[in-house]
Amino acid sequence: MPRSIAEACQASGREIFIIAFNGETEPATVTGGVAHAWVDLPAVGRTIRLLKEAEVRDLVLIGPVGRPDFSKLRPDWHGAKLLPKVIRAARQGDDALMKVIVDDLEQQGFNVLAAETVMSSLGAPMGSFGAHEPDAGDRADINRGMEVVGLLGSLDIGQAVVVRDGYVLAVEAAEGTDAMLQRCRQFSQKGFSGSTGPRAGVLVKRAKPDQERRVDLPTIGVPTVRGAAAAGLKGIAVEAGGALVTDRAAVAQAADAAGIFVCGVTVGDEP
């Protein structure tokens, strides 16, 4: 996704400069002569200085970054000043942590943009992406999932659940969606009595109720589709306008090939 955004910016004539984090950023993100700099994650002051030297005004924060071991960080002066706030926020959850980072960047004069404002095709639209549609039972599970994720999100825990026939099979926490789907494989093709059966259950992803929506929106891509199919699920539902989709056409193609649905819905849809 970071590389796709970089290419979209270049195609629209927008000048770009990429901060790539050592040990976190995929090297392919900065290939092809794109202006960039490699920095260590805790080098906050150096990062800000490089951005200002490149005359950056607008920032998009995108791509996975693992939560560091704060006891092992060796921040620069700016990072050291910010670190106590970061540690306090991290204890509350990822959303609180991102808000501290966004606030600091804005105080430095940068304008933080949502990724979909730079690349509109990233935003999850309403309706089905491929040939398959959820039925009434699926929509009941979707509504149940949206309700559960909303409650989890209010505690800044996770952005995804798996629901089957109204029963919550799995909740996403620190492990992420792919690992959660891996856990769900134990239910694949089995009813709760142990008998075999058809595909059932829905992966539901939505933004947290009070989330800073310019950063860290829930995201799906082809690996998500493959994981849901391997777990025996019937489909995936994401919040329209509250989630990102990496390569929507490829996601739709993968869903059709797997025989599952992928759709965007609004929070509170009736079955």
C-alpha positions in Angstrom: 0.0 0.0 0.0 2.8 2.6 0.7 4.2 1.9 -2.7 0.8 2.2 -4.4 0.3 5.6 -2.7 3.7 6.8 -3.8 2.9 5.8 -7.4 -0.5 7.5 -7.2 1.2 10.7 -6.1 3.7 10.5 -8.9 1.0 9.9 -11.4 -0.9 13.0 -10.3 2.2 15.2 -10.4 2.5 15.5 -6.6 6.1 15.7 -5.4 6.8 13.1 -2.7 9.4 12.3 -0.1 9.3 9.1 1.9 10.5 8.4 5.4 11.4 4.7 5.5 12.0 3.1 8.9 14.9 0.7 9.4 13.6 -2.8 10.1 10.0 -1.8 9.3 9.6 -0.4 5.7 9.7 -2.8 2.8 12.7 -1.8 0.6 10.4 -2.0 -2.6 8.6 1.1 -1.2 11.5 3.4 -2.1 12.8 1.8 -5.3 12.8 3.5 -8.7 14.6 6.7 -7.7 11.9 8.1 -5.4 13.2 10.7 -2.9 13.5 9.1 0.5 15.6 8.7 3.7 16.1 5.7 6.0 15.8 6.5 9.7 15.5 4.6 13.0 12.0 4.7 14.5 13.0 6.6 17.6 14.9 9.3 15.7 11.9 11.6 15.8 13.9 14.9 15.6 15.9 13.7 12.6 12.7 12.6 10.9 11.1 16.0 11.4 14.3 17.8 10.2 14.4 15.7 7.1 10.8 16.4 6.3 11.3 20.1 6.7 14.4 20.1 4.6 12.4 18.4 1.9 9.8 21.1 2.2 7.1 18.6 3.1 3.7 20.1 4.1 1.3 17.2 3.8 1.9 13.8 5.5 0.3 10.4 5.0 1.1 7.8 7.7 0.7 4.4 6.1 2.1 0.9 6.4 2.6 -1.5 9.3 5.0 -0.6 12.1 5.5 -3.0 15.0 5.1 -1.7 18.6 8.7 -1.3 19.9 10.2 -2.4 23.2 10.2 1.0 24.8 12.9 -0.1 27.3 15.3 -0.6 24.5 14.7 2.6 22.5 17.5 5.1 22.2 15.6 8.2 21.0 17.1 11.5 20.0 16.3 14.7 21.9 12.9 15.3 20.4 12.0 11.6 20.7 13.1 11.7 24.4 10.8 14.6 25.1 7.9 12.8 23.4 8.6 9.3 24.8 6.7 9.7 28.2 3.6 10.8 26.4 4.0 7.9 23.9 4.4 5.3 26.7 1.3 6.6 28.6 -0.7 6.5 25.4 0.5 3.1 24.4 -0.9 1.7 27.7 -4.3 2.9 26.6 -4.2 1.3 23.1 -3.0 1.9 19.5 -5.5 4.7 18.8 -4.4 6.7 21.8 -0.8 6.2 20.7 -1.5 7.4 17.1 -3.3 10.5 18.4 -0.2 11.5 20.3 2.0 11.1 17.2 -0.5 13.0 15.0 -0.8 15.8 17.5 3.0 16.2 17.6 3.3 16.2 13.9 0.6 18.9 13.6 2.4 21.0 16.2 5.5 20.8 14.0 3.4 22.4 11.2 2.5 19.4 9.1 -0.9 18.6 7.7 -1.7 14.9 8.3 -3.9 13.5 5.5 -6.0 10.4 5.3 -4.5 7.9 2.7 -7.8 7.8 0.8 -7.6 11.6 0.1 -4.4 11.0 -1.8 -5.5 7.7 -3.5 -9.3 7.6 -3.6 -9.5 4.0 -4.7 -8.3 2.9 -1.2 -11.5 3.7 0.5 -14.0 0.9 1.0 -17.2 1.6 -1.0 -20.7 0.5 -0.3 -21.9 -2.8 -1.7 -20.3 -6.0 -2.9 -16.9 -5.9 -4.5 -17.4 -9.1 -6.5 -20.0 -11.5 -7.7 -21.2 -12.9 -4.4 -23.7 -11.2 -2.0 -24.4 -11.7 1.7 -27.8 -13.2 2.5 -30.1 -12.3 5.4 -28.3 -14.6 7.8 -25.0 -13.1 6.8 -26.2 -9.6 7.3 -27.4 -10.5 10.8 -23.9 -11.7 11.6 -22.5 -8.6 10.1 -24.7 -6.4 12.3 -23.6 -8.5 15.3 -20.0 -8.1 14.3 -20.3 -4.3 13.9 -21.8 -4.0 17.3 -19.1 -6.1 19.0 -16.2 -4.3 17.2 -17.8 -1.0 18.3 -17.7 -2.1 21.9 -14.1 -3.4 21.6 -13.1 -0.2 19.8 -14.5 1.9 22.6 -11.8 0.2 24.8 -9.2 0.6 22.0 -8.7 -3.1 21.7 -9.2 -4.2 18.1 -10.9 -3.6 14.8 -12.2 -7.0 13.7 -14.2 -10.0 14.8 -15.4 -13.3 13.3 -19.1 -14.1 13.9 -21.0 -17.2 12.9 -24.7 -17.6 13.5 -24.6 -14.8 16.0 -21.8 -16.5 17.9 -18.4 -14.6 18.2 -15.8 -17.1 17.2 -12.7 -14.8 17.5 -11.8 -11.3 18.5 -8.8 -9.4 17.1 -6.3 -8.1 19.6 -2.5 -7.5 19.3 -2.0 -10.5 16.9 -3.7 -8.8 14.0 -6.3 -10.1 11.5 -4.3 -12.7 9.7 -3.4 -14.5 12.9 -7.0 -14.3 14.1 -8.2 -15.9 10.9 -5.5 -18.6 11.4 -7.1 -19.4 14.8 -10.5 -19.7 13.2 -9.4 -22.6 11.0 -10.3 -25.0 13.9 -13.9 -24.1 13.1 -13.5 -24.6 9.3 -16.2 -26.7 7.7 -17.5 -27.8 11.2 -20.6 -27.0 13.1 -20.4 -26.6 16.8 -21.5 -30.2 17.3 -18.5 -31.3 15.2 -20.4 -32.2 12.1 -19.3 -31.1 8.7 -21.1 -28.3 6.9 -21.0 -25.6 4.3 -19.1 -22.3 4.6 -20.4 -20.1 7.4 -19.4 -17.0 9.3 -18.2 -13.5 8.5 -15.1 -11.5 9.2 -16.2 -8.0 10.2 -13.9 -5.0 10.3 -14.7 -1.4 11.2 -13.0 1.7 12.6 -13.1 2.3 16.3 -15.9 4.7 17.3 -13.6 7.6 18.4 -10.7 6.7 16.1 -8.4 9.3 14.5 -9.6 8.3 11.0 -6.7 9.8 9.2 -4.4 7.0 10.4 -4.6 3.3 11.1 -7.9 2.5 9.5 -8.7 -1.2 9.3 -7.4 -2.7 6.1 -8.1 -5.7 3.9 -6.3 -7.1 0.9 -5.9 -10.3 -1.1 -4.2 -12.1 1.9 -7.3 -11.3 4.0 -9.5 -12.9 1.4 -7.3 -16.0 1.3 -7.3 -16.2 5.1 -11.1 -15.9 5.4 -11.5 -18.6 2.7 -9.0 -20.9 4.5 -10.9 -20.4 7.7 -14.1 -21.6 6.0 -15.9 -18.3 6.3 -18.6 -17.2 3.9 -17.5 -13.6 3.5 -15.9 -10.4 4.7 -17.7 -7.1 5.6 -16.0 -3.8 6.2 -17.3 -0.4 7.2 -17.8 1.7 4.0 -15.8 4.8 4.4 -14.2 3.4 7.5 -11.7 0.9 6.0 -9.1 0.7 3.4 -8.9 -1.9 0.6 -5.5 -2.7 -1.0 -6.1 -3.2 -4.8 -9.9 -3.5 -4.8 -10.0 -5.3 -8.2 -7.6 -8.0 -7.0 -9.6 -8.4 -3.8 -12.8 -8.9 -5.9 -11.1 -11.4 -8.2 -9.7 -13.3 -5.2 -13.1 -13.4 -3.5 -14.9 -14.6 -6.7 -12.2 -17.3 -7.1 -12.7 -18.4 -3.5 -16.5 -18.3 -3.7 -16.9 -15.8 -0.9 -18.4 -12.3 -0.6 -16.6 -9.0 0.2 -18.8 -6.0 0.9 -18.8 -2.5 2.3 -21.7 -1.7 4.7 -22.7 1.2 6.9 -22.6 0.7 10.7 -26.1 -0.2 11.8 -27.4 -1.8 8.6 -30.5 -3.8 9.1 -30.4 -7.5 8.0 
